[in-house]
Amino acid sequence: VKLVESGGGLVQAGESLRLSCVASGFVFSSYDMEWHRQAPGKGRELIASISPSGGSKTYVDQVEGRFIISRDNAKNTVYLEIKKLKPEDTAMYYCRTPLHGGYWGQGTQVTVSS
């Protein structure tokens, strides 16, 4: 199982980003996928998840309305679009599959300047 995130970077507040996570080594279309983030000095937190078909999505309250999770099962890829970025969104962003207790990607850094 391998998960590879990309799309992070240094952006200004108010801008948008789309993060990608390409999965391999398992039947991607059969599993939920998740995005987590870890801000400096804080624990890792689940921020969004999506069902295998993409028909069901959940978000934590603090990102609802600005973050959009989606997936393309033909490309084995899950996305996280982040709109109107805020400095407090600065974090390492990770994707995860709950398969076999969970696998993580290496993360992609998002840094938002004010």
N, C-alpha and C positions, 0 to 999 in steps of 0.2 A: 504494500500500500504506500502510495506516495501522493502528497499534496503539495503543490507549489503555488504560493501566492505571488502576486505582482500588482503594480499599479499605484503603489504608495509614492510619497514624495513630499517636498516642501511646497506648501501652498499658502496663499493669503486667506484670511478670514473672508467668508462670503462665497468663495469659489466652491467648485464641485470636483469630486473624484469618482472614478469607478475602479474598484478593486476586483481582481479576478483570482480564482483558485482553480487550477487544473488538477484533476484527480486521475489516478491510474492504479491498477492492481486490484480492483474490485468492481463489482457491478454497480456503477455509480447510480444508475436510475432506480435502484432498489432501496436506497437509504436516504434518510434525512441528512441535511447538511446544515452546518452552523457557522456563524461568524462570532468570534470573541475578540476582545481587545484588552490590552494591559497598558494603562497609563503609568508614567514614571512614579515609582514609589507606591503603587497600588497593586492589588491582586487582579488576576485575569477574570473577566466577566463575560458571560454570554450576552450578546446584544441582539441577535436575530437568528431565526432558524426557518427552514423551508422543508416541506414534505417531499417525498420522492417525485411526485408528479408536478410539483410546483404550485399546486392548488391551495395549499394552506401555508400561511406565513405568520410568524409571531415575532414581536419586537418587545424589548424592554421599554418602559415608559419614556425614558429620557431621550430615546432616538426615534420614537414613533413620529411619523410625518416627515422626517428629514432623510431617513435611511430606507433604502429599498433593496431587499434581497430578491434575487432571481436565479434561475438556473437554465442551462441548455444541456439537456441530457445527450443530445447528439454530439456535443463537444466535450462531454465530461467536465463541465465547468460550472462553477457557482460564482455569482457576482454580488458585490455590495456597492450600490451607488450611494454616495454621501453628498447631500446637497447642503448649501449654505454652511460650510464648515466653520466651526468655532474653535478658538484656541484650546478649549477643554476637550476637543476631539483628538488632540495630540496623543498618540498611543501607537503601540505595535498591534497590528491587526492580524489575527490568525483564523484560518478556517479549520474545521474539525468534522470528521465523520464519527458517529457513535459506534461504528462497526467494531466488533470484538473489544469492547471496552473503550474504544476511542483512539484515533490517530490524529496527529496535529501536523500542520505545515510548519515551515520555518518562520513565517511571519513576514509582513511588509510594513515598513515604518511610515506613518503619516504624521507630519509635523505642520501645524497651522500657526502662522504668525499673525499677530494682531495689527 
